[in-house]
Amino acid sequence: MKVERVLLKDYTTLGVGGPAELWTVETREELKRATEAPYRVLGNGSNLLVLDEGVPERVIRLAGEFQTYDLRGWVGAGALLPLLVQEAARAGLSGLEGLLGIPAQVGGR
Ligand SMILES: Cc1cc2nc3c(=O)[nH]c(=O)nc-3n(C[C@H](O)[C@H](O)[C@H](O)COP(=O)(O)OP(=O)(O)OC[C@H]3O[C@@H](n4cnc5c(N)ncnc54)[C@H](O)[C@@H]3O)c2cc1C
């Protein structure tokens, strides 16, 4: 788990957003610890307008095991949709075509 002070403008598509404490969690155990205080969740940042004053709550970003998936069974909430759609196409699986081009994580969608 990584905890750092960041400017959220570096994590949003629109490039806006002030300081926050960013918790990057890679396992369920880390997620449990991260959610023991008030928090917000950051996905891929493509649908966020964050104040210049920043965010007082901790901001959780899903990485590690949350970005993994098995196309025939389950998908982590931190998986990137564009990658997922590409992988499904390569595997000859249909059903995700409607999500093509959406720059989001699964959890944010
Ligand atoms: C260039 C561009 C093209 C787009 N095209 C489309 C399109 O074609 N169709 C479409 O529908 N949308 C589109 N969008 C909108 C955007 O991609 C969606 O709104 C997407 O759902 C945002 O996902 P994100 O992972 O970036 O979430 P963020 O912007 O990071 O977060 C959005 C919200 O979801 C919450 N959230 C994020 N992850 C989680 C999680 N794991 N658990 C709980 N809450 C979570 C956040 O707290 C926040 O409230 C587009 C956006 C851009 C910038």
The ligand as an SDF file (V2000), in Angstrom:
LIG
                    3D

 53 58  0  0  0  0  0  0  0  0999 V2000
  -12.8970   11.3630  -23.6680 C   0  0  0  0  0  0  0  0  0  0  0  0
  -14.0080   10.7310  -22.8660 C   0  0  0  0  0  0  0  0  0  0  0  0
  -14.9020    9.8850  -23.5100 C   0  0  0  0  0  0  0  0  0  0  0  0
  -15.9770    9.3270  -22.8290 C   0  0  0  0  0  0  0  0  0  0  0  0
  -16.8160    8.4940  -23.4820 N   0  0  0  0  0  0  0  0  0  0  0  0
  -17.8660    7.9630  -22.8210 C   0  0  0  0  0  0  0  0  0  0  0  0
  -18.7830    7.1130  -23.5050 C   0  0  0  0  0  0  0  0  0  0  0  0
  -18.6630    6.8550  -24.6870 O   0  0  0  0  0  0  0  0  0  0  0  0
  -19.8120    6.5780  -22.7940 N   0  0  0  0  0  0  0  0  0  0  0  0
  -19.9710    6.8300  -21.4650 C   0  0  0  0  0  0  0  0  0  0  0  0
  -20.9100    6.3130  -20.8750 O   0  0  0  0  0  0  0  0  0  0  0  0
  -19.1080    7.6270  -20.7950 N   0  0  0  0  0  0  0  0  0  0  0  0
  -18.0660    8.2100  -21.4440 C   0  0  0  0  0  0  0  0  0  0  0  0
  -17.2080    9.0360  -20.7700 N   0  0  0  0  0  0  0  0  0  0  0  0
  -17.4510    9.3330  -19.3470 C   0  0  0  0  0  0  0  0  0  0  0  0
  -16.5930    8.5420  -18.3640 C   0  0  0  0  0  0  0  0  0  0  0  0
  -15.6740    7.7060  -18.9800 O   0  0  0  0  0  0  0  0  0  0  0  0
  -17.5220    7.7360  -17.4880 C   0  0  0  0  0  0  0  0  0  0  0  0
  -18.2620    8.6050  -16.6890 O   0  0  0  0  0  0  0  0  0  0  0  0
  -16.7880    6.7260  -16.5730 C   0  0  0  0  0  0  0  0  0  0  0  0
  -17.7570    5.9960  -15.9260 O   0  0  0  0  0  0  0  0  0  0  0  0
  -15.8630    7.3100  -15.5400 C   0  0  0  0  0  0  0  0  0  0  0  0
  -15.0980    6.2460  -15.0230 O   0  0  0  0  0  0  0  0  0  0  0  0
  -13.7610    6.4940  -14.2050 P   0  0  0  0  0  0  0  0  0  0  0  0
  -13.1740    5.1710  -13.8690 O   0  0  0  0  0  0  0  0  0  0  0  0
  -12.8920    7.4780  -14.8950 O   0  0  0  0  0  0  0  0  0  0  0  0
  -14.3560    7.1230  -12.8800 O   0  0  0  0  0  0  0  0  0  0  0  0
  -13.9520    8.4880  -12.1400 P   0  0  0  0  0  0  0  0  0  0  0  0
  -14.1560    9.6260  -13.0780 O   0  0  0  0  0  0  0  0  0  0  0  0
  -12.6060    8.3620  -11.5110 O   0  0  0  0  0  0  0  0  0  0  0  0
  -15.0650    8.4910  -10.9990 O   0  0  0  0  0  0  0  0  0  0  0  0
  -16.4390    8.7200  -11.3210 C   0  0  0  0  0  0  0  0  0  0  0  0
  -17.2820    8.3660  -10.0910 C   0  0  0  0  0  0  0  0  0  0  0  0
  -17.2400    6.9610   -9.8770 O   0  0  0  0  0  0  0  0  0  0  0  0
  -16.7680    6.6910   -8.5510 C   0  0  0  0  0  0  0  0  0  0  0  0
  -15.9590    5.4720   -8.6020 N   0  0  0  0  0  0  0  0  0  0  0  0
  -14.8780    5.2490   -9.3890 C   0  0  0  0  0  0  0  0  0  0  0  0
  -14.3880    4.0090   -9.1700 N   0  0  0  0  0  0  0  0  0  0  0  0
  -15.1860    3.4480   -8.2200 C   0  0  0  0  0  0  0  0  0  0  0  0
  -15.2090    2.1840   -7.5490 C   0  0  0  0  0  0  0  0  0  0  0  0
  -14.3040    1.2360   -7.8090 N   0  0  0  0  0  0  0  0  0  0  0  0
  -16.1630    1.9470   -6.6370 N   0  0  0  0  0  0  0  0  0  0  0  0
  -17.0940    2.9090   -6.3460 C   0  0  0  0  0  0  0  0  0  0  0  0
  -17.1270    4.1230   -6.9260 N   0  0  0  0  0  0  0  0  0  0  0  0
  -16.1890    4.3910   -7.8540 C   0  0  0  0  0  0  0  0  0  0  0  0
  -15.9730    7.9190   -8.1400 C   0  0  0  0  0  0  0  0  0  0  0  0
  -15.9250    8.0600   -6.7330 O   0  0  0  0  0  0  0  0  0  0  0  0
  -16.7790    9.0240   -8.8100 C   0  0  0  0  0  0  0  0  0  0  0  0
  -17.8970    9.3500   -8.0160 O   0  0  0  0  0  0  0  0  0  0  0  0
  -16.1340    9.5980  -21.4500 C   0  0  0  0  0  0  0  0  0  0  0  0
  -15.2170   10.4430  -20.8010 C   0  0  0  0  0  0  0  0  0  0  0  0
  -14.1700   11.0100  -21.4940 C   0  0  0  0  0  0  0  0  0  0  0  0
  -13.2050   11.9070  -20.7690 C   0  0  0  0  0  0  0  0  0  0  0  0
  1  2  1  0
  2  3  1  0
  2 52  2  0
  3  4  2  0
  4  5  1  0
  4 50  1  0
  5  6  2  0
  6  7  1  0
  6 13  1  0
  7  8  2  0
  7  9  1  0
  9 10  1  0
 10 11  2  0
 10 12  1  0
 12 13  2  0
 13 14  1  0
 14 15  1  0
 14 50  1  0
 15 16  1  0
 16 17  1  0
 16 18  1  0
 18 19  1  0
 18 20  1  0
 20 21  1  0
 20 22  1  0
 22 23  1  0
 23 24  1  0
 24 25  2  0
 24 26  1  0
 24 27  1  0
 27 28  1  0
 28 29  2  0
 28 30  1  0
 28 31  1  0
 31 32  1  0
 32 33  1  0
 33 34  1  0
 33 48  1  0
 34 35  1  0
 35 36  1  0
 35 46  1  0
 36 37  1  0
 36 45  1  0
 37 38  2  0
 38 39  1  0
 39 40  1  0
 39 45  2  0
 40 41  1  0
 40 42  2  0
 42 43  1  0
 43 44  2  0
 44 45  1  0
 46 47  1  0
 46 48  1  0
 48 49  1  0
 50 51  2  0
 51 52  1  0
 52 53  1  0
M  END
$$$$
